[in-house]
Amino acid sequence: MAQAAENGSGDVPTVEPVYEGGIGAARVFVLSKDGQPLMPCHPARARELLVRGRAVVARRVPFAIRLKDRTRAESRVDGVQLRIDPGSNGTGLVLTDEKKESGAHDVMITVRRGLVSVELRHRGDQIRACMQRRAGYRRRRRSANRRYRSPRFRNRTRPIGWLPPSVRHRVDTITSLATRLIRYAPVAEIHLENVAFDMRRQGHSGGNTRTRLRARWDSACAYCGVAGVRLNVEHVRPRSRGGSDRISNLVMACVPCNQAKGSRTVEDFLSHRPERLATVLQQVLSPLDDAAVMNAVSPRLTEALSGFGRPVHGWSGRLTRKVRAFSGLAKTHTMDALSVGYLDHESGGRIVRIAEQVLVAKATGRGSYARTTPDRYGFPRLHRSRVKQHFGYVTGDLVRAVVPSGKWVGTWTGRVSVRARGQHRVTTPGGRIDVFHECLRPLQRGDGYEYGARAESMPLRKEVDGGATRS
């Protein structure tokens, strides 16, 4: 039996068949003297190395230190695994290590520990809106400058491997963040959840659909809101009236509501509850954009990750849900990423540790290519400068502002928004302040992401068997 790790961070494997692991501090990236990645360490160990002068800060976010007295050849590096759960709006990336521990009756079991958790938030919808807005501006200019414009050749071809910008953004950002994690951690292999949706039925496959509907409706009836009772899968638009088996046409309903509705339309059944009717109809009208995006992203992402020179293992979403349900973990991107990959529960393998804090990386881009600022009708009204750097700073840089006097006297740290006149604006946790550029000191150059942190969801400590949940 392994002993408790640093500061009792919950690394001891358990014998009980349900999740009994702990939530420990997220590990800190460590680089060798020559800049090679070493095994991540506990934050207490990182502080000790910095205080003793044996290490220096290599990067602020994500936080990484570099040793001054040790090379990679002088260190023991076991290697870690990078597990990725891709999504349309967000992606979870988790660094883990798996080790053999002695369990009950001296049987060797595999335990998985979460070291670092990252939640990547995409901006594909924002890119799509910008592309549509740009198309509208161009359409207006062409029609305004010429009364008649002959149609362009319609059979224009796309290059091989072409993806729409909003879709390609998902592949690029996931690959970019994976590259950064590989740079700061000794990643030996990559585990990726392969996503594939049936566009005709949209995932209607028994337990899979039931699990998704329970998460969408918080295990409560969509018609009356009652929870803690037996729920059935209900067709919003009855099949006798032409309703399909798409998941957007399915809800969770209690037995009384299911029987009372029968083959009636939802508008007739919920005519006395307009607010609840609007909520249900909003789901029915939801498009399949996210499913189509993931079908396009999944093969390209596998191809991109294979270029790192490390083995890439693809796993089904059903296996991920099985591991997460057995471990009693909440439904989040990072918990799904932690559950990606095979884990032999029958032999005692289990997840024994999760990182208590999640690094949230929100894709913000690096500015706009537009050279004019249009009004709400699309007419250009203001010409933008082609220069993005002013007095050595670019919007998005992490800076420290030391203000000696005035309204904002003190020391502040945050992201900067540059101004051509030199009076930059710094966004801090307490608000925004205006600081002259001479009072700023750069800490980290902007990389197109806005970083934050959130606490990881606590384990549910429940077992899920089929569609029923037991406390």
C-alpha angles and dihedrals in degrees: 000000000000119000124240112281128228113332093347095293094170101259096138113112116232133220098214116102093235130067111285101152127123140247111239137179117284112257124249122236115246127198126194126238090269093047098259119140118257131186112296114253137210115273090243090057091048091052090050092052092049094048093050091050094242093120141031132206110268098178136003102210115054086022114238134166131204122217118230100200108038136065128202091254089060094050135075110241116183095174132235136233126243112215120192130193105187122206139173097245101018140014130204122217121184132178113215141170126211121206138172114250133179110252133176116336089009092289114156112238134181116244125190122209125194111224107170128011124197128182114201116201115202129213099208093128090053092051091049092051091049091050091051091048091050090050089053092051092050092047091053093048093050094049093044096049097045129032094209125025120184114232117263123240104285100201095073113154130220124228117259109275094019117159130181111264093247090053096042088053090067092054093044097049095046090048091046094052092044089053090053093050091049089051093056101032132048096247110187100176141006126226116197131183109230110221122204126161129194101231093201097053098016098220100321098159111134113257092020092061094041092053093049093047092049090053092046095050097034091243090294135117112272092213104045103011096234115152135192095046135100111286130201130202105254130194110229090203105036118240088234087064095047099275118158134221093245113134089238087065093052131083137167113257133177118243096256092050092044092053094041093052095047109152095340121121117258090238090059095042095049098034090119092051107052095168093055090044091054091051093052095044091050089063093046091055094047112122127233095240095120093051092048091048093053092048088056096041100048100070093040091050092052090050092049094048091049088066092070092078094241127111112267117207119196120209133185124249090237090063090048092053091047093053093044093048093049091049092047094234124161122252105263134127092251094047089051090049090050089053096050112116137038119303120178103226094172091063093046101267114150147149108268103176142029129187111256095215128049123208108225114207113188116193109233102162127224101277136284130302091212115116097194134049110224128202123238091280094054098254114138112246106161132034115222124219118253090219115090098174119074123181091344097308134103127198108271098035117137108235142170116227119204107191112188098192145355133058095324099043113159140053119304134181126199149098119310131224108201127224127197092232092058097249097120126189121230121201110214131174088260097050141281125314133185113231133176113244093243089066094057130094120191117238102169133355118243115263102184096271135100111215130211140147138234136181117260117248114261118249114266093220090214135124119226117207113185107310098334123090121209125193 
